[in-house]
């Protein structure tokens, strides 16, 4: 029986003129565009310099700032107050005041040779820009820093794409294996065709498996496409076993497809299902550590990561894809994903009401 139901599902997908296109165009666009724009590097920071020292050393520092790819040099200002006017009018982001060795800050009356004042309206830009500028100043202060060589593990070039590509794979699996099955079932509710299934002797498990298996297959095909694009476009390959990547993707697909079914079982229209899915998906993404470290969250928000499958997936796939970890390194995440996905699949089947 399930064989014929699967044939029906694949025929419906193939006859839909829009669905096959979006299934392949969407991941290609995500993998080719998003790693370039989803970047937390801060560049084009506008800097005003107030050079009170007027020495050769201070001018070398100014030229080093000019040559940096992270800064836009606004020029030198005569006083700190003049530079502050640029900050207040958003013409500058950071002020660097260079003082004589025994001088005092004209603006803040504080001891020190350098004063870095950053516009922190945008906290990320202000803090990271100050850190960049502090590194340049520190390298000029002490000649000993030239003998220091940092050791960067795993992501040696500190390329943000290496960090984001595994996250994008999870987002694609979530969208394809979560949204599409949910909208498929609700769409049949709106058309009234699901009533024809409800009066047949097809069991609930057979019906739900027939709805989910095509999208699981599509999800794995898309994952393979993402791995090929990651290698072909960016030269980034998986450092660990690929089988573990597929195992994590299958468990994530099982969770989101089950979750999509639960939403569709309690929804009457596609609009309702779409809004409910989007509400939970956004929360799961933002609280998972896909974009920012979970340890930066408040304690009450961090507790939600214990039941968030996206958190376990993101942690595990980066362990395998970036750090080259094996199964023992992700056994905890695999076990958690298996338990959560199994509970959701049971709930999905039990919540489906079939009129026999």
C-alpha positions in Angstrom: 0.0 0.0 0.0 2.8 2.5 0.9 4.4 1.9 -2.5 1.4 3.4 -4.3 1.1 6.3 -1.8 4.7 7.1 -2.5 4.1 7.1 -6.2 1.2 9.5 -5.6 3.4 11.9 -3.6 6.2 11.9 -6.2 3.7 12.5 -9.0 2.2 15.4 -7.1 5.6 17.0 -6.6 6.6 16.4 -10.3 3.3 17.9 -11.6 3.7 21.0 -9.5 5.4 23.4 -11.8 6.8 25.5 -9.0 7.9 22.9 -6.4 10.8 21.1 -8.3 12.3 24.5 -9.3 12.3 25.9 -5.7 13.7 22.6 -4.3 16.9 23.0 -6.3 17.1 26.8 -6.9 16.7 27.6 -3.2 19.7 25.6 -1.9 21.9 26.8 -4.7 21.1 30.5 -3.9 21.5 29.9 -0.2 24.9 28.2 -0.6 26.2 30.6 -3.2 25.0 33.9 -1.7 24.5 33.6 2.1 28.0 32.6 3.1 29.2 36.0 1.6 26.6 38.2 3.3 26.1 36.3 6.6 29.5 37.6 7.9 30.1 39.0 11.3 33.3 40.7 10.4 33.2 44.4 10.8 34.7 46.5 8.0 34.7 50.1 6.8 35.0 51.5 10.3 35.5 55.3 9.9 38.3 56.6 12.1 39.3 60.1 13.1 42.8 60.6 14.5 43.8 63.4 16.9 47.6 63.4 16.9 48.9 65.5 19.8 52.2 63.7 19.9 53.4 64.7 16.4 56.3 62.2 16.3 57.6 59.8 13.7 56.2 56.9 15.7 52.7 58.4 15.8 52.7 59.1 12.1 53.7 55.5 11.4 50.7 54.4 13.5 48.4 56.7 11.4 49.8 55.2 8.2 49.2 51.7 9.5 45.6 52.6 10.2 45.3 54.0 6.7 46.6 50.8 5.1 44.2 48.6 7.1 41.4 46.9 5.2 39.1 47.3 8.2 39.2 51.1 8.5 38.3 54.1 6.5 40.6 57.0 7.5 38.6 60.2 7.9 41.7 62.3 8.4 43.4 64.0 11.3 41.6 66.4 13.5 43.1 69.3 15.5 41.2 68.6 18.7 39.2 65.9 20.4 36.1 68.1 20.4 36.3 68.5 16.6 36.5 64.7 16.2 33.5 64.3 18.6 31.4 66.4 16.2 32.0 63.7 13.5 30.9 61.0 16.0 27.7 63.0 16.8 26.9 63.5 13.1 27.7 59.8 12.3 30.6 60.8 10.1 33.0 58.8 12.2 32.8 55.6 14.3 36.0 55.7 16.3 38.4 58.4 17.6 42.0 57.6 18.3 43.8 60.3 20.3 47.6 60.0 20.4 49.2 61.7 23.4 52.8 62.4 24.4 54.4 59.9 26.7 53.9 62.1 29.7 50.8 63.8 28.5 47.2 63.8 29.8 44.1 63.3 27.8 42.7 66.7 26.9 39.1 65.4 26.6 38.8 63.0 29.5 41.7 64.1 31.9 42.9 60.6 32.2 46.5 59.3 32.1 47.7 57.4 29.1 49.4 57.7 25.8 46.4 56.6 23.7 42.7 57.1 24.0 40.2 55.1 21.9 36.7 56.4 21.9 34.1 54.4 20.0 30.5 55.1 19.0 28.7 52.2 20.7 25.2 52.9 19.4 25.9 49.8 17.3 27.4 47.7 20.1 28.9 45.1 17.8 30.6 47.6 15.5 31.9 49.7 18.4 33.3 46.8 20.4 34.9 44.9 17.5 36.2 48.1 15.9 37.8 49.1 19.2 39.4 45.6 19.4 40.8 46.0 15.9 42.2 49.4 16.6 43.6 48.2 20.0 45.5 45.4 18.2 47.2 47.9 15.9 48.1 50.2 18.8 49.4 47.4 20.9 51.6 46.1 18.0 53.2 49.5 17.9 53.7 49.8 21.6 55.8 46.7 22.3 58.3 45.3 19.9 58.0 41.9 21.7 54.6 41.3 20.0 56.4 40.8 16.7 57.9 37.6 18.1 54.5 36.2 19.1 52.7 33.9 16.6 49.1 32.9 17.5 48.1 29.3 16.8 44.6 29.1 15.3 43.0 25.7 15.5 40.7 24.1 12.9 39.7 27.3 11.0 43.3 28.5 10.4 42.3 31.5 8.1 39.5 32.5 10.5 37.1 32.4 7.5 33.5 33.0 8.7 32.2 30.9 5.8 33.7 27.7 7.4 31.5 28.5 10.5 28.4 29.3 8.5 28.2 26.6 5.9 27.3 23.8 8.3 24.6 26.1 9.8 23.1 26.8 6.4 22.9 23.1 5.7 20.8 22.7 8.9 18.6 25.6 7.9 17.9 24.1 4.4 17.0 20.7 6.0 14.7 22.5 8.4 12.9 24.4 5.6 12.6 21.5 3.2 11.8 18.7 5.7 9.7 20.9 8.0 7.7 23.4 6.0 7.0 21.4 2.8 5.3 18.3 4.5 3.3 20.6 6.8 2.0 22.7 3.9 1.4 19.6 1.8 -1.0 18.1 4.3 -2.7 21.4 5.1 -3.0 21.9 1.3 -4.9 18.7 1.0 -7.2 19.7 3.9 -8.0 22.9 2.0 -8.7 21.1 -1.2 -10.7 18.4 0.5 -8.7 15.5 -1.0 -7.5 14.3 2.4 -11.1 13.1 3.1 -10.7 10.5 0.4 -7.6 9.1 2.2 -9.4 9.1 5.6 -12.2 6.8 4.3 -9.7 4.2 3.0 -8.2 1.4 5.0 -4.7 3.0 4.9 -3.2 3.1 8.3 -2.0 6.3 10.0 1.6 5.1 9.9 1.5 4.3 6.2 -0.1 7.6 5.3 2.4 9.7 7.4 5.4 7.8 6.1 4.2 8.3 2.5 4.0 12.0 3.2 7.5 12.2 4.8 9.7 9.8 2.9 9.7 11.9 -0.4 10.9 15.0 1.6 13.5 13.0 3.5 14.9 11.9 0.1 14.8 15.5 -1.2 16.5 16.7 1.9 19.4 14.2 1.5 19.7 15.1 -2.2 19.9 18.8 -1.2 22.5 18.0 1.5 24.6 16.3 -1.1 24.3 19.3 -3.4 25.4 21.6 -0.5 28.5 19.5 0.1 29.4 19.6 -3.6 28.8 23.4 -3.7 30.9 23.9 -0.5 33.8 22.1 -2.2 33.4 23.5 -5.7 32.7 27.2 -4.8 34.6 27.7 -1.6 37.1 24.8 -1.5 35.7 23.8 2.0 35.3 20.1 2.6 34.1 18.0 5.5 37.0 17.1 7.8 35.3 14.2 9.4 33.3 11.1 8.2 30.5 12.1 5.8 28.3 9.3 7.1 28.0 11.2 10.4 26.9 14.3 8.5 24.1 12.3 6.8 23.2 10.7 10.1 22.8 14.1 11.8 20.8 15.4 8.8 18.4 12.3 8.9 17.8 12.9 12.6 17.1 16.6 12.1 14.8 15.8 9.2 12.9 13.4 11.3 12.4 16.0 14.0 11.3 18.8 11.7 9.1 16.7 9.5 7.3 15.3 12.6 7.0 18.8 14.0 5.6 20.0 10.7 3.0 17.2 10.8 2.0 18.2 14.3 1.5 21.8 13.2 -0.5 20.6 10.2 -2.7 18.3 12.3 -3.8 21.2 14.5 -4.1 23.7 11.6 -7.0 24.2 9.2 -5.4 26.5 6.6 -2.0 27.0 5.0 -1.7 30.5 6.4 -2.3 29.3 9.9 0.3 26.5 9.5 2.8 28.9 8.0 2.6 31.4 10.8 2.9 28.8 13.5 5.8 27.1 11.8 7.6 30.3 11.3 7.2 31.4 14.9 8.8 28.2 16.3 11.4 28.0 13.6 12.7 31.5 14.2 12.9 30.8 18.0 14.7 27.5 17.4 17.2 29.1 15.1 18.0 32.1 17.3 18.4 30.1 20.5 20.5 27.3 18.9 23.9 28.9 18.5 23.8 28.8 14.7 24.8 32.5 14.6 26.0 33.5 18.1 27.5 31.4 21.0 24.8 30.1 23.4 27.0 30.9 26.4 26.4 34.6 25.6 22.7 34.2 26.4 21.1 34.7 29.8 20.9 31.7 32.1 17.1 31.3 31.5 17.6 31.4 27.8 20.5 29.0 27.9 18.3 26.4 29.6 16.2 26.2 26.4 19.2 24.7 24.5 18.7 21.4 26.4 15.5 20.8 24.4 16.5 22.6 21.2 17.4 20.0 18.5 19.0 22.8 16.3 21.5 23.4 19.1 22.6 19.7 19.2 22.7 19.6 15.4 24.8 22.8 15.1 27.2 21.7 17.7 27.6 18.2 16.3 27.9 19.1 12.6 30.5 21.7 13.3 32.4 19.1 15.3 32.4 16.7 12.4 32.6 19.2 9.5 35.1 21.7 10.9 37.0 19.9 13.6 37.0 16.4 12.1 35.5 14.7 15.1 34.3 11.1 15.1 31.2 9.4 16.5 32.4 9.4 20.1 32.8 13.2 19.9 29.2 13.7 19.0 27.6 10.7 20.8 25.8 13.0 23.3 24.3 15.1 20.5 23.2 12.0 18.5 21.5 10.5 21.5 19.7 13.8 22.3 18.6 14.2 18.7 17.4 10.6 18.6 15.3 10.9 21.7 13.7 14.3 20.7 13.0 13.2 17.1 11.5 9.9 18.3 9.2 11.6 20.8 8.0 14.1 18.1 7.4 11.4 15.6 5.2 9.5 18.1 3.3 12.7 18.8 2.9 13.4 15.1 1.2 10.0 14.5 -1.0 10.2 17.6 -2.2 13.7 16.8 -3.3 12.7 13.3 -7.1 12.1 13.3 -8.2 9.6 10.7 -11.9 9.0 10.2 -12.3 5.3 9.3 
